[in-house]
Amino acid sequence: MVRFKVAVALHILFSWIYRGVSNVHCSGYVWIEPAPVIQMGLNISINCHSTVNCQMAKLYMMLNNTHIEDKLLTTINKTTVQLQLHDFRKPYSIVLCYAKCPSKAADMIVCGTQFFAGHPPDSPTNLTCVIYEHSDHLTCAWDAGKYTYISTNYILYLKSLQTGEEKAFPSNAAINISLSKLQGGKLYSIWVQAKNDLGTAHSDHLQVNLEDLVIPATPVITNVETTDSSAPRTILHWKKQTSMENVYCEERYKALADQTWHMKEWDINVTKGPNREYSLESNTEYEFQVRCRLILAKSYWSGWSAPFIYTTPEAAPSKILDVWRVMGPVYTNGSQEVMVLIKPLAPKDARGRILGYTVFHESRGEMVNLCNTSDTQCKVLVSPAMRTVHVTAYNSKGSSMPASITVTQEHSNFNDFLSPTNMQISHDDHRGVSVKWELPKYIGRSVLWFIVEWIFAAQHNQQHDFLWKKVPSQDTFTYIEGDLTEGIHMNISVYAVYQDGISKPCPGQLYLVDLVKWLPNTSIDTDPVIIATATGKISYGKKIVFQT
């Protein structure tokens, strides 16, 4: 049995004074078995022995300011009680023992103590020691492992492999050691010892040459520029800050909107960094950094240089626009009104701020301007002789390659451009409206792409809003995303676009109605449902498919 008396902690004194005791004097002792510091999860016994001068005294305990029920205490004899606790895991605890004497108005203090639960230290890992260029200190750090919850001391040991001299440097975190204290040459064995009341552990030994631990000063990026040429190249300029030779450096860059770094390496011995050229996206914000290390297998990198943020210049749009048209009324002179619809370019394709769009047609080798707008739609009047119109987007650096769209073709000519068939329309709660179709049968020419066009029209509102999307020729389905509400009426059309013409539409319709209102004498689910039709027939259900 281990017995010991402890100096009562200040907060214990406050606790006792709070209970009306002005002069603290132990009349007995309290001890912990197996020890006042235990490994977390062990069983412990708290013992109280009283020397209070009272024959009928009844002993009780307060653990962490909580009264312990009498039934949990084991009576060892008239003057000693014991509390047994299983799988104890509280890191820090205070216990007080009292004697309740019938002849005394106030309870008497027997004594109290504090105790701890924690873990033995892990072996320190990832021990690293470096010397920063222009510094006269050796800096060492390590991973201590899991938290021990109890007081744990760490000592860094350095033993000279040339003189055998060994020095110890106590520290509980990273430590800086003056190089003037290391007089045992350049070769050392370094390790860390971790020790607390529950055990001792050591790291692996690190064999080092002090000269190999030097980290070069971090380089500085001085400028980034882009050449003004048909194939622009972005050039990174940076300057080394180290006076050391045999230095190996690397650059990295990424678009700020991206998470992926791109690395470039250098093995150089010059004062200034080379002028590395990059082929980057136009009108894009980039981040550049540089770092260096000695050309040694186990040398450490310097920190990355401060980020250098640079935006590449604009360039002419790189992609052909996606365009479509909605045919309007035909006038007596044969000309027809056409609404040209334009999909804005993605930023990486726009390569700058789009200033506007130009709609034109070619006549006798010359460009005839029909519309110049900053909007994504433009109404033009086309003559019967105009087969196609062209659309370009332009920014401060130039225009995109023209997109072409057929605007007039003879009625009999439509037979040469077969339409998609077997349209299927269904509703998906998560993705919207699903539209599927089949390729034209007996097709004798290649489909460039499909256009899916849909028009929303409320039941009591004749205002139409034309929406559309381009679908690659290898796909025969798409989703029209968005929430549908009761009363929605959608006209959906799918067109096949060929090199020199456009097919007639493959049409379909979709409604969202309340069937109880629509069929009042029918007993059905009261939730709004989809009604889809491509043939004039009407059915109802959660998902309905109609075929032409």
BADREN-501980 format. One line per field, with one value per residue (C-alpha): chain; residue number from 1; y, x, z. Coordinates in nm, 2 decimals, decimal comma, padded with zeros to 4 digits. Layout:
BEGIN
chain <- c(A/...) .
resi <- c(NUM/...) .
py <- c(Y/...) .
px <- c(X/...) .
pz <- c(Z/...) .
***
This chain:
BEGIN
chain <- c(A/A/A/A/A/A/A/A/A/A/A/A/A/A/A/A/A/A/A/A/A/A/A/A/A/A/A/A/A/A/A/A/A/A/A/A/A/A/A/A/A/A/A/A/A/A/A/A/A/A/A/A/A/A/A/A/A/A/A/A/A/A/A/A/A/A/A/A/A/A/A/A/A/A/A/A/A/A/A/A/A/A/A/A/A/A/A/A/A/A/A/A/A/A/A/A/A/A/A/A/A/A/A/A/A/A/A/A/A/A/A/A/A/A/A/A/A/A/A/A/A/A/A/A/A/A/A/A/A/A/A/A/A/A/A/A/A/A/A/A/A/A/A/A/A/A/A/A/A/A/A/A/A/A/A/A/A/A/A/A/A/A/A/A/A/A/A/A/A/A/A/A/A/A/A/A/A/A/A/A/A/A/A/A/A/A/A/A/A/A/A/A/A/A/A/A/A/A/A/A/A/A/A/A/A/A/A/A/A/A/A/A/A/A/A/A/A/A/A/A/A/A/A/A/A/A/A/A/A/A/A/A/A/A/A/A/A/A/A/A/A/A/A/A/A/A/A/A/A/A/A/A/A/A/A/A/A/A/A/A/A/A/A/A/A/A/A/A/A/A/A/A/A/A/A/A/A/A/A/A/A/A/A/A/A/A/A/A/A/A/A/A/A/A/A/A/A/A/A/A/A/A/A/A/A/A/A/A/A/A/A/A/A/A/A/A/A/A/A/A/A/A/A/A/A/A/A/A/A/A/A/A/A/A/A/A/A/A/A/A/A/A/A/A/A/A/A/A/A/A/A/A/A/A/A/A/A/A/A/A/A/A/A/A/A/A/A/A/A/A/A/A/A/A/A/A/A/A/A/A/A/A/A/A/A/A/A/A/A/A/A/A/A/A/A/A/A/A/A/A/A/A/A/A/A/A/A/A/A/A/A/A/A/A/A/A/A/A/A/A/A/A/A/A/A/A/A/A/A/A/A/A/A/A/A/A/A/A/A/A/A/A/A/A/A/A/A/A/A/A/A/A/A/A/A/A/A/A/A/A/A/A/A/A/A/A/A/A/A/A/A/A/A/A/A/A/A/A/A/A/A/A/A/A/A/A/A/A/A/A/A/A/A/A/A/A/A/A/A/A/A/A/A/A/A/A/A/A/A/A/A/A/A/A/A/A/A/A/A/A/A/A/A/A/A/A/A/A/A/A/A/A/A/A/A/A/A/A/A/A/A/A/A/A/A/A/A/A) .
resi <- c(1/2/3/4/5/6/7/8/9/10/11/12/13/14/15/16/17/18/19/20/21/22/23/24/25/26/27/28/29/30/31/32/33/34/35/36/37/38/39/40/41/42/43/44/45/46/47/48/49/50/51/52/53/54/55/56/57/58/59/60/61/62/63/64/65/66/67/68/69/70/71/72/73/74/75/76/77/78/79/80/81/82/83/84/85/86/87/88/89/90/91/92/93/94/95/96/97/98/99/100/101/102/103/104/105/106/107/108/109/110/111/112/113/114/115/116/117/118/119/120/121/122/123/124/125/126/127/128/129/130/131/132/133/134/135/136/137/138/139/140/141/142/143/144/145/146/147/148/149/150/151/152/153/154/155/156/157/158/159/160/161/162/163/164/165/166/167/168/169/170/171/172/173/174/175/176/177/178/179/180/181/182/183/184/185/186/187/188/189/190/191/192/193/194/195/196/197/198/199/200/201/202/203/204/205/206/207/208/209/210/211/212/213/214/215/216/217/218/219/220/221/222/223/224/225/226/227/228/229/230/231/232/233/234/235/236/237/238/239/240/241/242/243/244/245/246/247/248/249/250/251/252/253/254/255/256/257/258/259/260/261/262/263/264/265/266/267/268/269/270/271/272/273/274/275/276/277/278/279/280/281/282/283/284/285/286/287/288/289/290/291/292/293/294/295/296/297/298/299/300/301/302/303/304/305/306/307/308/309/310/311/312/313/314/315/316/317/318/319/320/321/322/323/324/325/326/327/328/329/330/331/332/333/334/335/336/337/338/339/340/341/342/343/344/345/346/347/348/349/350/351/352/353/354/355/356/357/358/359/360/361/362/363/364/365/366/367/368/369/370/371/372/373/374/375/376/377/378/379/380/381/382/383/384/385/386/387/388/389/390/391/392/393/394/395/396/397/398/399/400/401/402/403/404/405/406/407/408/409/410/411/412/413/414/415/416/417/418/419/420/421/422/423/424/425/426/427/428/429/430/431/432/433/434/435/436/437/438/439/440/441/442/443/444/445/446/447/448/449/450/451/452/453/454/455/456/457/458/459/460/461/462/463/464/465/466/467/468/469/470/471/472/473/474/475/476/477/478/479/480/481/482/483/484/485/486/487/488/489/490/491/492/493/494/495/496/497/498/499/500/501/502/503/504/505/506/507/508/509/510/511/512/513/514/515/516/517/518/519/520/521/522/523/524/525/526/527/528/529/530/531/532/533/534/535/536/537/538/539/540/541/542/543/544/545/546/547/548) .
py <- c(00,00/00,34/00,62/00,98/01,32/01,60/01,98/02,08/02,27/02,63/02,57/02,29/02,55/02,78/02,49/02,43/02,79/02,82/02,54/02,75/02,63/02,91/02,71/02,40/02,11/01,75/01,50/01,19/01,12/01,04/00,83/00,68/00,32/00,21/00,57/00,94/00,93/00,63/00,52/00,61/00,33/00,16/00,07/00,28/00,29/00,61/00,56/00,78/00,72/00,94/01,04/01,26/01,24/01,11/00,76/00,77/00,96/00,87/00,92/01,04/01,17/01,46/01,37/01,67/01,86/01,56/01,39/01,01/00,80/00,60/00,27/00,32/00,34/00,03/00,04/-00,11/-00,04/00,22/00,48/00,39/00,39/00,31/00,41/00,19/00,33/00,12/00,22/00,57/00,82/01,17/01,35/01,56/01,50/01,63/01,43/01,55/01,33/01,45/01,31/01,37/01,36/01,36/01,58/01,84/02,10/02,11/01,83/01,80/01,77/01,46/01,55/01,56/01,50/01,54/01,27/01,23/00,99/01,00/00,81/00,72/00,92/00,79/00,77/01,11/01,09/01,30/01,46/01,73/01,97/02,26/02,57/02,86/03,05/03,37/03,22/03,10/02,85/02,49/02,45/02,11/02,00/01,67/01,51/01,42/01,17/01,14/01,39/01,24/01,46/01,47/01,66/01,52/01,64/01,63/01,64/01,68/01,50/01,58/01,35/01,43/01,14/01,29/01,37/01,16/01,46/01,45/01,75/01,77/02,05/02,03/02,16/02,08/02,21/02,32/02,43/02,67/02,58/02,83/02,68/02,82/02,55/02,28/02,25/01,88/01,91/01,87/01,52/01,44/01,19/01,35/01,21/01,31/01,16/01,19/01,11/01,14/00,95/00,66/00,59/00,69/00,68/00,77/00,88/00,72/00,86/01,11/01,11/01,45/01,67/02,03/02,16/01,95/02,10/02,45/02,58/02,84/03,18/03,19/03,34/03,64/03,67/04,01/04,02/03,83/03,94/03,81/03,86/04,04/03,79/03,56/03,28/03,47/03,33/03,43/03,48/03,44/03,64/03,57/03,63/03,40/03,53/03,27/03,31/02,93/02,72/02,39/02,50/02,33/02,53/02,48/02,69/02,63/02,80/02,75/02,93/03,09/02,92/02,58/02,36/02,19/02,31/02,28/02,23/02,32/02,23/02,41/02,29/02,62/02,82/03,18/03,49/03,54/03,27/03,18/03,33/03,04/03,07/02,93/02,89/03,00/03,07/03,42/03,66/03,43/03,51/03,30/03,25/03,19/03,07/02,96/02,77/02,63/02,37/02,22/01,96/01,68/01,37/01,46/01,84/02,05/02,29/02,66/02,80/02,90/03,26/03,50/03,44/03,66/03,71/03,79/03,82/03,72/03,96/03,92/03,74/03,70/03,44/03,09/02,91/02,93/03,04/02,81/02,99/02,91/03,09/03,13/03,19/03,49/03,62/03,62/03,95/04,00/04,07/03,72/03,85/03,69/03,80/03,58/03,60/03,49/03,34/03,33/03,12/03,33/03,18/03,03/03,25/03,03/03,05/03,42/03,50/03,85/04,06/04,01/04,36/04,24/04,02/04,07/03,90/03,92/03,74/03,73/03,87/03,85/03,80/04,09/04,09/04,26/04,36/04,27/04,34/04,45/04,39/04,33/04,12/03,74/03,77/03,99/04,02/04,05/04,06/03,81/03,79/03,47/03,47/03,45/03,08/03,13/03,41/03,42/03,53/03,63/03,74/04,01/04,15/04,41/04,17/04,04/03,83/03,46/03,24/03,28/03,04/02,97/02,90/02,82/03,07/02,99/02,67/02,56/02,37/02,07/02,08/01,97/01,61/01,60/01,68/01,41/01,48/01,29/01,04/00,87/01,15/01,05/01,30/01,22/01,40/01,34/01,48/01,55/01,65/01,80/01,70/01,41/01,43/01,14/01,07/00,85/00,93/00,99/00,67/00,60/00,90/00,97/01,26/01,33/01,52/01,79/01,83/01,85/02,15/02,10/02,39/02,44/02,71/02,79/02,93/02,98/02,87/03,23/03,40/03,39/03,54/03,28/03,24/03,05/02,84/02,60/02,39/02,23/01,85/01,67/01,44/01,13/01,19/01,13/01,26/01,56/01,71/02,03/02,14/02,35/02,33/02,28/02,44/02,37/02,52/02,50/02,42/02,33/02,28/02,08/02,04/01,86/01,95/01,78/02,03/01,93/02,09/02,27/02,26/02,20/01,94/02,00/01,97/01,65/01,80/01,71/01,88/01,86/01,99/02,01/02,01/01,93/01,62/01,66/02,00/01,86/01,53/01,62/01,30/01,08/00,94/00,99/01,11/01,48/01,58/01,77/01,53/01,55/01,51/01,46/01,41/01,39/01,24/01,42/01,15/01,24/01,02/01,08/00,94/01,02/00,95/00,93/00,84/00,91/00,82/00,97) .
px <- c(00,00/00,13/00,06/00,17/00,08/00,05/00,05/-00,31/-00,36/-00,46/-00,80/-00,86/-00,79/-01,05/-01,29/-01,24/-01,26/-01,58/-01,72/-01,64/-01,29/-01,05/-00,76/-00,66/-00,52/-00,53/-00,66/-00,55/-00,44/-00,58/-00,39/-00,44/-00,36/-00,17/-00,02/-00,12/-00,04/-00,20/-00,24/-00,58/-00,83/-00,68/-00,88/-00,79/-00,87/-00,91/-00,83/-00,91/-00,77/-00,90/-00,73/-01,02/-01,09/-01,45/-01,56/-01,88/-01,73/-01,87/-01,64/-01,75/-01,57/-01,62/-01,47/-01,44/-01,70/-01,95/-02,06/-01,99/-02,29/-02,23/-02,31/-02,01/-01,77/-01,61/-01,54/-01,20/-01,22/-01,36/-01,12/-01,06/-01,28/-01,21/-01,36/-01,29/-01,32/-01,30/-01,17/-01,08/-01,02/-01,05/-00,71/-00,72/-00,92/-00,94/-01,07/-01,16/-01,24/-01,46/-01,56/-01,91/-01,92/-02,25/-02,11/-01,99/-02,20/-01,97/-01,81/-01,43/-01,18/-00,97/-00,75/-00,74/-00,52/-00,51/-00,43/-00,38/-00,46/-00,28/-00,06/00,31/00,48/00,50/00,84/00,90/00,89/00,98/01,28/01,42/01,71/01,80/02,02/01,87/02,11/02,23/02,13/02,37/02,13/02,04/01,66/01,51/01,15/00,96/00,62/00,54/00,27/-00,06/-00,14/-00,04/-00,26/00,01/00,34/00,59/00,94/01,15/01,52/01,71/02,05/02,34/02,64/02,95/03,05/03,40/03,48/03,21/03,09/02,72/02,50/02,14/01,89/01,56/01,26/00,89/00,87/01,09/01,43/01,70/02,05/02,34/02,60/02,86/02,76/02,85/03,23/03,25/03,30/03,04/02,91/02,65/02,40/02,07/01,77/01,49/01,39/01,03/00,97/00,68/00,56/00,43/00,73/01,02/01,05/01,32/01,31/01,53/01,88/01,94/02,29/02,38/02,65/02,58/02,69/02,42/02,15/02,17/01,86/01,92/01,75/01,41/01,43/01,22/01,00/01,07/00,84/00,61/00,54/00,37/00,51/00,29/00,30/00,08/00,17/00,20/00,45/00,44/00,79/00,87/01,16/01,31/01,62/01,81/01,89/02,15/02,52/02,56/02,66/02,52/02,17/01,87/01,55/01,20/00,90/00,54/00,23/-00,15/-00,46/-00,62/-00,94/-00,77/-00,62/-00,36/00,00/00,23/00,60/00,92/01,27/01,61/01,96/02,14/02,43/02,36/02,27/01,94/01,68/01,64/01,36/01,12/00,85/00,50/00,21/-00,08/-00,45/-00,53/-00,71/-00,65/-00,52/-00,22/-00,01/00,37/00,62/00,98/01,20/01,55/01,76/02,11/02,19/02,20/01,98/01,86/01,87/01,57/01,38/01,35/01,01/00,81/00,86/00,57/00,29/00,32/-00,02/-00,04/-00,32/-00,24/-00,35/-00,66/-00,66/-00,91/-01,19/-01,07/-01,40/-01,67/-02,00/-02,31/-02,59/-02,95/-03,24/-03,61/-03,80/-04,04/-04,31/-04,26/-04,34/-04,50/-04,16/-04,04/-03,81/-03,84/-03,78/-03,52/-03,43/-03,06/-02,99/-02,63/-02,48/-02,22/-01,87/-01,71/-01,44/-01,16/-01,29/-01,38/-01,02/-01,13/-01,44/-01,67/-01,76/-02,03/-02,15/-02,17/-02,43/-02,35/-02,38/-02,15/-02,25/-02,01/-01,72/-01,80/-01,93/-02,27/-02,34/-02,69/-02,66/-02,41/-02,52/-02,40/-02,71/-02,73/-03,01/-03,06/-03,36/-03,26/-03,44/-03,32/-03,40/-03,49/-03,14/-02,97/-02,90/-02,68/-02,58/-02,26/-02,20/-01,88/-01,79/-01,53/-01,32/-01,04/-00,80/-01,01/-01,30/-01,38/-01,41/-01,76/-02,04/-02,28/-02,65/-02,90/-03,18/-03,36/-03,40/-03,66/-03,96/-03,90/-03,54/-03,64/-03,68/-03,31/-03,25/-03,43/-03,57/-03,50/-03,77/-03,94/-03,91/-03,97/-04,04/-04,04/-03,99/-03,71/-03,76/-03,38/-03,27/-03,58/-03,73/-03,57/-03,58/-03,48/-03,49/-03,36/-03,14/-03,31/-03,36/-03,20/-02,98/-02,75/-02,55/-02,38/-02,55/-02,33/-02,53/-02,88/-03,07/-03,32/-03,56/-03,83/-04,09/-04,27/-04,62/-04,85/-05,21/-05,34/-05,04/-04,93/-04,58/-04,33/-03,97/-03,75/-03,48/-03,24/-02,93/-02,68/-02,63/-02,34/-02,43/-02,32/-02,58/-02,96/-03,08/-03,06/-03,21/-03,39/-03,31/-03,53/-03,83/-04,17/-04,48/-04,85/-04,99/-04,66/-04,70/-04,38/-04,35/-04,03/-03,87/-03,55/-03,38/-03,09/-02,83/-02,64/-02,36/-02,59/-02,93/-03,16/-03,43/-03,79/-03,85/-03,95/-04,22/-04,35/-04,55/-04,54/-04,80/-04,80/-05,16/-05,37/-05,56/-05,83/-05,92/-05,89/-06,08/-06,30/-06,50/-06,19/-06,04/-05,66/-05,36/-05,40/-05,04/-04,97/-04,84/-04,67/-04,87/-04,65/-04,77/-04,62/-04,92/-05,23/-05,31/-05,33/-05,24/-05,14/-04,90/-04,58/-04,37/-04,52/-04,36/-04,51/-04,37/-04,43) .
pz <- c(00,00/-00,10/00,14/00,11/00,23/-00,02/-00,01/-00,07/-00,40/-00,37/-00,52/-00,26/00,01/-00,15/-00,16/00,21/00,30/00,11/00,33/00,64/00,73/00,81/00,94/00,73/00,92/00,80/01,06/00,86/00,51/00,16/-00,09/-00,44/-00,54/-00,74/-00,77/-00,79/-01,17/-01,35/-01,71/-01,85/-01,83/-01,52/-01,21/-00,90/-00,53/-00,33/00,03/00,33/00,68/00,96/01,29/01,39/01,77/01,74/01,82/01,61/01,31/00,97/00,67/00,33/00,01/-00,24/-00,58/-00,82/-00,61/-00,63/-00,32/-00,33/-00,22/00,09/-00,08/-00,32/-00,02/00,12/00,50/00,57/00,94/01,18/01,06/00,69/00,39/00,02/-00,31/-00,61/-00,96/-01,28/-01,62/-01,49/-01,77/-01,62/-01,67/-01,35/-01,03/-00,67/-00,39/-00,03/00,26/00,55/00,89/01,02/01,40/01,58/01,85/01,61/01,43/01,13/00,93/00,99/00,71/00,71/00,42/00,04/-00,26/-00,64/-00,90/-01,27/-01,56/-01,89/-02,13/-02,15/-02,43/-02,78/-02,95/-03,11/-03,49/-03,79/-03,62/-03,85/-03,79/-04,02/-04,03/-04,22/-04,43/-04,26/-03,92/-03,64/-03,49/-03,54/-03,54/-03,45/-03,44/-03,40/-03,38/-03,02/-03,10/-02,90/-02,63/-02,29/-02,06/-01,80/-01,76/-02,02/-02,07/-02,39/-02,42/-02,75/-02,74/-02,98/-02,98/-03,18/-03,40/-03,41/-03,04/-02,86/-02,67/-02,58/-02,50/-02,38/-02,45/-02,26/-02,46/-02,50/-02,85/-03,14/-03,02/-03,14/-03,05/-03,10/-03,32/-03,09/-02,84/-03,09/-03,09/-03,17/-03,54/-03,82/-03,77/-03,51/-03,40/-03,29/-03,10/-02,87/-02,53/-02,41/-02,04/-01,79/-01,48/-01,69/-01,91/-02,13/-02,51/-02,77/-03,13/-03,40/-03,42/-03,70/-03,84/-03,99/-04,13/-04,02/-04,36/-04,53/-04,30/-04,44/-04,62/-04,89/-04,85/-05,02/-05,37/-05,48/-05,79/-05,95/-06,25/-06,48/-06,83/-07,15/-07,51/-07,76/-08,04/-08,24/-07,99/-07,66/-07,40/-07,03/-06,88/-06,51/-06,37/-06,03/-05,83/-05,60/-05,25/-05,16/-05,17/-05,18/-05,48/-05,60/-05,55/-05,70/-05,75/-05,87/-05,98/-05,95/-06,08/-06,10/-06,20/-05,89/-05,98/-05,99/-05,71/-05,93/-05,92/-06,22/-06,14/-06,32/-06,20/-06,23/-06,16/-06,17/-06,03/-06,14/-05,95/-06,13/-06,21/-06,58/-06,78/-06,79/-07,06/-07,02/-07,26/-07,04/-07,08/-07,18/-06,94/-06,65/-06,30/-06,20/-05,89/-05,91/-05,64/-05,63/-05,38/-05,36/-05,18/-05,19/-05,45/-05,19/-05,16/-04,81/-04,82/-04,71/-04,93/-04,85/-04,79/-05,10/-05,21/-05,15/-05,40/-05,71/-05,87/-06,24/-06,49/-06,85/-07,12/-07,33/-07,66/-07,94/-07,85/-07,93/-07,99/-08,24/-08,09/-08,05/-08,23/-08,32/-08,49/-08,44/-08,76/-08,76/-09,00/-09,38/-09,56/-09,90/-10,07/-09,96/-09,68/-09,34/-08,98/-08,80/-08,43/-08,40/-08,05/-07,91/-07,63/-07,44/-07,44/-07,13/-06,98/-07,09/-07,45/-07,44/-07,33/-07,23/-07,18/-07,48/-07,61/-07,85/-08,13/-08,50/-08,73/-09,10/-09,43/-09,73/-10,07/-10,36/-10,13/-09,91/-09,55/-09,51/-09,15/-09,03/-08,66/-08,40/-08,04/-07,69/-07,62/-07,68/-07,93/-08,24/-08,48/-08,84/-09,18/-09,43/-09,81/-09,98/-10,14/-09,80/-09,72/-09,41/-09,17/-08,97/-08,61/-08,43/-08,08/-08,03/-07,75/-07,73/-07,91/-08,20/-08,31/-08,29/-08,60/-08,75/-08,66/-08,94/-08,93/-09,21/-09,22/-09,55/-09,75/-10,00/-09,86/-10,08/-09,96/-09,61/-09,74/-09,78/-09,41/-09,21/-08,87/-08,54/-08,46/-08,16/-07,91/-07,55/-07,27/-06,90/-06,57/-06,33/-05,98/-05,94/-06,29/-06,45/-06,79/-06,98/-07,36/-07,57/-07,95/-08,22/-08,51/-08,85/-09,04/-09,38/-09,32/-09,61/-09,46/-09,13/-08,85/-08,71/-08,39/-08,25/-08,12/-07,85/-07,83/-07,57/-07,51/-07,18/-07,21/-06,91/-06,96/-06,95/-07,10/-07,46/-07,39/-07,51/-07,39/-07,64/-07,47/-07,64/-07,61/-07,85/-07,81/-07,97/-08,26/-08,07/-07,80/-07,84/-07,51/-07,28/-06,96/-06,93/-06,58/-06,36/-06,12/-06,28/-06,13/-06,19/-06,50/-06,70/-07,07/-07,26/-07,64/-07,71/-08,05/-08,16/-08,48/-08,67/-08,80/-09,12/-09,31/-09,55/-09,39/-09,09/-09,05/-08,96/-08,59/-08,41/-08,18/-07,83/-07,55/-07,18/-06,92/-06,55/-06,42/-06,11/-06,22/-05,95/-06,10/-06,45/-06,39/-06,08/-06,08/-06,08/-05,77/-05,81/-05,63/-05,56/-05,63/-05,95/-06,22/-06,56/-06,88/-07,19/-07,54/-07,88/-08,06/-07,92/-07,67/-07,30/-07,01/-06,65/-06,39/-06,21/-06,52/-06,86/-07,20/-07,54/-07,87/-08,21) .
***
